[in-house]
């Protein structure tokens, strides 16, 4: 949003405030002068659906999520760019999931970290009559090969994969296991424990309908240890 004439900058700010109020709020709480600020570079995603998702959060929950996300707005990783920012903002998916399940009081859980620095608590808790659910959101991102300088899609050709790789499936399993441990570490009673995966496929996977079917079958085949429910959403 920087490096533009004042009149254009004002018009753009008004447009963002009108159409993307929560994303604009996120920008307002960031280091706006930093040239690496996500909002000062070309935003690589269409953001209407993200804004709609953020708008579902109540004011208190949005402020908590915003606080979590702000440190990553100007963190441009050489390989993964602003992935950590979107990993954090993906937690809004968990809030919306619980809301769509009929939970009326949904709250972010204060993070608890281990001595090694890993998070030991789930992200969210939801309450409704006769039910309390805890939920952990995990993002499974593209492979290093897909993001690297020699990736096929960077050279004009995308080869649709014949199947999901063992490495990708292994990543899903290990991510779910990590989420299961976080859910089981929660000390307060709940009748539902939910893992919600936000899955970002490699370019060679996104165009293969058979891979979506394989992913559905693979997810359905995984054991539900400790009664944990597993859901996934494929994201751009």
C-alpha positions, -999 to 999 in steps of 0.1 A, spaced: 0 0 0 30 23 2 50 43 -25 19 57 -41 6 93 -45 -13 104 -14 -47 106 -33 -43 70 -46 -32 58 -13 -62 73 4 -85 58 -22 -69 24 -17 -72 26 20 -109 35 18 -114 6 -6 -97 -18 18 -117 -5 48 -149 -9 29 -143 -43 14 -117 -59 36 -122 -43 71 -105 -71 91 -76 -74 67 -72 -36 68 -73 -38 106 -45 -64 105 -25 -40 83 -31 -11 106 -16 -30 135 15 -41 116 47 -23 108 33 -4 78 67 12 69 84 -22 65 90 -29 28 86 -66 35 51 -61 50 27 -85 32 3 -57 24 31 -36 8 38 -62 -18 15 -77 -44 -9 -99 -24 -7 -133 -41 -42 -145 -32 -78 -134 -39 -88 -123 -4 -126 -121 -5 -131 -156 10 -105 -149 37 -123 -117 46 -156 -135 48 -141 -161 71 -125 -135 94 -158 -116 96 -173 -146 113 -151 -142 143 -165 -122 173 -145 -91 182 -126 -107 211 -116 -137 190 -105 -116 161 -83 -95 184 -66 -126 197 -60 -140 162 -48 -106 150 -23 -105 179 -10 -140 169 -7 -130 132 9 -95 135 45 -108 141 44 -127 108 31 -99 85 66 -87 77 83 -122 78 91 -130 42 108 -164 42 132 -169 13 114 -201 3 80 -201 18 74 -163 19 44 -154 40 34 -190 48 37 -186 86 13 -157 84 -13 -178 67 -7 -208 89 -17 -186 118 -47 -171 101 -59 -206 92 -70 -209 128 -100 -188 118 -111 -219 99 -114 -238 132 -136 -210 146 -159 -211 115 -160 -249 116 -172 -249 152 -198 -222 144 -211 -242 115 -214 -272 139 -238 -251 161 -213 -241 188 -224 -207 202 -196 -198 225 -162 -203 208 -129 -192 223 -93 -194 215 -73 -213 242 -44 -196 258 -13 -214 243 8 -236 265 43 -244 253 66 -272 263 101 -267 276 113 -274 240 91 -246 227 64 -267 210 28 -259 216 10 -283 239 -25 -270 238 -52 -270 211 -64 -238 194 -101 -235 202 -129 -246 225 -166 -244 216 -196 -248 239 -232 -255 232 -260 -273 251 -247 -307 263 -215 -305 243 -180 -291 246 -156 -294 217 -119 -287 215 -102 -282 181 -67 -280 167 -61 -265 133 -30 -277 114 -18 -265 80 -1 -290 57 18 -269 32 34 -275 -2 66 -295 -4 100 -278 -7 104 -292 -42 71 -274 -53 84 -241 -39 120 -244 -51 136 -226 -81 136 -258 -101 99 -267 -96 83 -279 -129 55 -253 -128 81 -225 -129 93 -238 -163 59 -238 -181 49 -274 -176 29 -290 -148 28 -328 -147 -2 -342 -129 9 -368 -104 -5 -403 -107 -10 -406 -70 -2 -390 -37 34 -395 -26 43 -416 5 61 -384 18 28 -364 15 8 -391 33 35 -394 59 33 -357 65 -5 -359 70 -1 -388 95 26 -370 115 7 -337 116 -25 -355 128 -4 -372 155 10 -339 167 -25 -324 168 -38 -355 187 -11 -350 214 -21 -313 218 -58 -323 221 -50 -349 247 -30 -324 267 -61 -303 273 -70 -307 310 -106 -296 309 -134 -321 300 -148 -322 265 -169 -347 246 -154 -340 211 -118 -337 200 -114 -324 165 -84 -321 141 -90 -297 112 -63 -299 85 -59 -270 60 -42 -287 31 -23 -268 4 -14 -292 -24 15 -290 -48 8 -276 -82 10 -310 -98 -17 -322 -74 -42 -294 -76 -53 -302 -112 -58 -340 -106 -94 -349 -96 -83 -384 -89 -59 -371 -63 -87 -354 -44 -106 -387 -44 -74 -405 -32 -70 -379 -4 -106 -384 7 -101 -422 8 -68 -419 26 -82 -396 53 -112 -419 58 -88 -449 63 -68 -433 91 -75 -447 126 -93 -424 149 -72 -428 180 -88 -416 213 -120 -409 195 -106 -380 177 -125 -366 147 -104 -357 116 -116 -332 89 -97 -315 61 -101 -285 38 -82 -281 6 -70 -245 3 -54 -224 -24 
